[in-house]
Amino acid sequence: MECCIVSALWYVIPFYFLISLLCLIFGDADLTLQWACLTGHRPEKKLKGLVVWITGASSGIGEELAYQLAKCGSHLILSARREDELKRVKRTCLEHSEIQDKDILVLPLDLLERASHEKKTQTAVQYFGHIDILINNGGRSQRSLFLETSVDVYQAIMELNFLGTVSLTKQVVPHMTQRGTGSIVTVSSGAGLAGLPLATGYCASKHALQGFFNSLRTELADYPKILVSTVCPGPVQSQIVHNAFTEEMNKSVPTPGDQEYKMPTSRCVHLTLVGIANGVKEMWISQQPFLLFYYVWQYTPTIAWFLTNMLGRKRVKNFKAGMDADSAYFTKPKTS
Ligand SMILES: NC(=O)c1ccc[n+]([C@@H]2O[C@H](COP(=O)([O-])OP(=O)(O)OC[C@H]3O[C@@H](n4cnc5c(N)ncnc54)[C@H](OP(=O)(O)O)[C@@H]3O)[C@@H](O)[C@H]2O)c1
């Protein structure tokens, strides 16, 4: 009998490693998240009826989160600065799901106006009675070289991506500790794990979020039913490049570039919801070759630094030549 088990293990263990290797090479999420996709809870079962507050719900990833959560039957609080866009998102949610008008609260909010966050949280709690999940998604990226970028831009990025997120989280967490349950999910980025040229401030803000939430998770260890999770997507189709900070506060990105090579927003959001439904604490979500790069950065930093220097040089060169820094790598030149 013992002999049979040992000889079975000789086949099972290499098979397990082979499957893991294939998932690692060809997958679009880290192995834990892929495993949750295969065997874990379905978001439509786990998230039905839960109250979810999404910031940055007026476009991109936040907008798609609203659509998929509405289909799951979640109750939504939609926040961003542009109220008309939030109302449009709400209408689309109602058209494509079975939830009712009263199940979605449009709550305009500016992450930079920290003094308003207490009142906004009270409004949300009074409306639904509680908040089950806060998805800190609102934020802006950056496209500019350090040497050309005003320090005001660095301050603005940190105020928005880091302090705005911390401020809202500070208002919501006490409600969750009081109930002993809830989820704080923050859309960080691959740039929260690795360095990226042309995005020094953005990377700093996302690294700050990673450090903050990894620390907060340990502080909340006495609340095992409170999930603190960070989502680290690679390039995803959205308005992020169009809305990015540049060298100066009022200058916009000249070439938002191609979206073709990026992960579809719906896929990124689906994986995020699977991660939330299964309590995944850190999610790596990205198409290849970016996902492999996450692993290289995490486990063999010396190789990662070599690669980053090599590829980063090209990214800077593309940028200086007036091309979109990323799509110049991946998009085939259009022939007329
Ligand atoms: N797309 C990607 O490739 C990618 C990759 C990794 C991580 N991410 C992260 O994903 C998140 C969502 O970005 P996205 O790609 O969906 O970009 P997006 O389409 O530009 O959406 C950004 C959202 O943030 C909101 N926002 C911006 N400034 C705000 C402020 N002061 N107060 C409140 N809301 C504000 C915007 O709404 P209003 O303008 O209406 O306020 C918008 O809804 C960001 O945190 C980003 O860093 C994106």
The ligand as an SDF file (V2000), in Angstrom:
LIG
                    3D

 48 52  0  0  0  0  0  0  0  0999 V2000
   -5.6810   50.8020  -16.8170 N   0  0  0  0  0  0  0  0  0  0  0  0
   -4.5280   50.3120  -16.4240 C   0  0  0  0  0  0  0  0  0  0  0  0
   -3.6860   49.9350  -17.2550 O   0  0  0  0  0  0  0  0  0  0  0  0
   -4.2330   50.1830  -14.9560 C   0  0  0  0  0  0  0  0  0  0  0  0
   -3.1960   49.3250  -14.5750 C   0  0  0  0  0  0  0  0  0  0  0  0
   -2.9140   49.1980  -13.2210 C   0  0  0  0  0  0  0  0  0  0  0  0
   -3.6440   49.9000  -12.2760 C   0  0  0  0  0  0  0  0  0  0  0  0
   -4.6370   50.7390  -12.6860 N   0  0  0  0  0  0  0  0  0  0  0  0
   -5.3690   51.4800  -11.6530 C   0  0  0  0  0  0  0  0  0  0  0  0
   -6.7610   51.2920  -11.8430 O   0  0  0  0  0  0  0  0  0  0  0  0
   -7.4530   52.3810  -11.2740 C   0  0  0  0  0  0  0  0  0  0  0  0
   -8.5360   52.8300  -12.2480 C   0  0  0  0  0  0  0  0  0  0  0  0
   -7.9160   53.3700  -13.3910 O   0  0  0  0  0  0  0  0  0  0  0  0
   -8.4990   53.1740  -14.8760 P   0  0  0  0  0  0  0  0  0  0  0  0
   -7.4850   52.4220  -15.6230 O   0  0  0  0  0  0  0  0  0  0  0  0
   -9.8660   52.6980  -14.8530 O   0  0  0  0  0  0  0  0  0  0  0  0
   -8.4030   54.6950  -15.3930 O   0  0  0  0  0  0  0  0  0  0  0  0
   -9.5430   55.7420  -15.7770 P   0  0  0  0  0  0  0  0  0  0  0  0
  -10.3970   55.1950  -16.8480 O   0  0  0  0  0  0  0  0  0  0  0  0
   -8.7880   57.0150  -16.0420 O   0  0  0  0  0  0  0  0  0  0  0  0
  -10.4060   55.8970  -14.4450 O   0  0  0  0  0  0  0  0  0  0  0  0
   -9.9300   56.6160  -13.3490 C   0  0  0  0  0  0  0  0  0  0  0  0
  -11.0840   56.9000  -12.4050 C   0  0  0  0  0  0  0  0  0  0  0  0
  -10.5730   57.6250  -11.2810 O   0  0  0  0  0  0  0  0  0  0  0  0
  -11.4510   58.7180  -11.0220 C   0  0  0  0  0  0  0  0  0  0  0  0
  -10.7510   59.8430  -10.4070 N   0  0  0  0  0  0  0  0  0  0  0  0
   -9.7160   60.5480  -10.9070 C   0  0  0  0  0  0  0  0  0  0  0  0
   -9.4090   61.5760  -10.0850 N   0  0  0  0  0  0  0  0  0  0  0  0
  -10.2880   61.5070   -9.0440 C   0  0  0  0  0  0  0  0  0  0  0  0
  -10.5050   62.2940   -7.8830 C   0  0  0  0  0  0  0  0  0  0  0  0
   -9.7710   63.3920   -7.6160 N   0  0  0  0  0  0  0  0  0  0  0  0
  -11.4820   61.9300   -7.0400 N   0  0  0  0  0  0  0  0  0  0  0  0
  -12.2620   60.8530   -7.2950 C   0  0  0  0  0  0  0  0  0  0  0  0
  -12.1110   60.0800   -8.3760 N   0  0  0  0  0  0  0  0  0  0  0  0
  -11.1290   60.4020   -9.2410 C   0  0  0  0  0  0  0  0  0  0  0  0
  -12.0130   59.0940  -12.3860 C   0  0  0  0  0  0  0  0  0  0  0  0
  -13.2770   59.7340  -12.2570 O   0  0  0  0  0  0  0  0  0  0  0  0
  -13.5740   61.3080  -12.3710 P   0  0  0  0  0  0  0  0  0  0  0  0
  -12.6640   61.8780  -13.3980 O   0  0  0  0  0  0  0  0  0  0  0  0
  -15.0290   61.3670  -12.7440 O   0  0  0  0  0  0  0  0  0  0  0  0
  -13.3290   61.8270  -10.9820 O   0  0  0  0  0  0  0  0  0  0  0  0
  -12.1690   57.7340  -13.0440 C   0  0  0  0  0  0  0  0  0  0  0  0
  -13.4330   57.1950  -12.7100 O   0  0  0  0  0  0  0  0  0  0  0  0
   -6.4130   53.4390  -10.9390 C   0  0  0  0  0  0  0  0  0  0  0  0
   -6.1440   53.4260   -9.5620 O   0  0  0  0  0  0  0  0  0  0  0  0
   -5.1910   52.9750  -11.7150 C   0  0  0  0  0  0  0  0  0  0  0  0
   -3.9960   53.4050  -11.1080 O   0  0  0  0  0  0  0  0  0  0  0  0
   -4.9560   50.8790  -13.9980 C   0  0  0  0  0  0  0  0  0  0  0  0
  1  2  1  0
  2  3  2  0
  2  4  1  0
  4  5  1  0
  4 48  2  0
  5  6  2  0
  6  7  1  0
  7  8  2  0
  8  9  1  0
  8 48  1  0
  9 10  1  0
  9 46  1  0
 10 11  1  0
 11 12  1  0
 11 44  1  0
 12 13  1  0
 13 14  1  0
 14 15  2  0
 14 16  1  0
 14 17  1  0
 17 18  1  0
 18 19  2  0
 18 20  1  0
 18 21  1  0
 21 22  1  0
 22 23  1  0
 23 24  1  0
 23 42  1  0
 24 25  1  0
 25 26  1  0
 25 36  1  0
 26 27  1  0
 26 35  1  0
 27 28  2  0
 28 29  1  0
 29 30  1  0
 29 35  2  0
 30 31  1  0
 30 32  2  0
 32 33  1  0
 33 34  2  0
 34 35  1  0
 36 37  1  0
 36 42  1  0
 37 38  1  0
 38 39  2  0
 38 40  1  0
 38 41  1  0
 42 43  1  0
 44 45  1  0
 44 46  1  0
 46 47  1  0
M  CHG  2   8   1  16  -1
M  END
$$$$
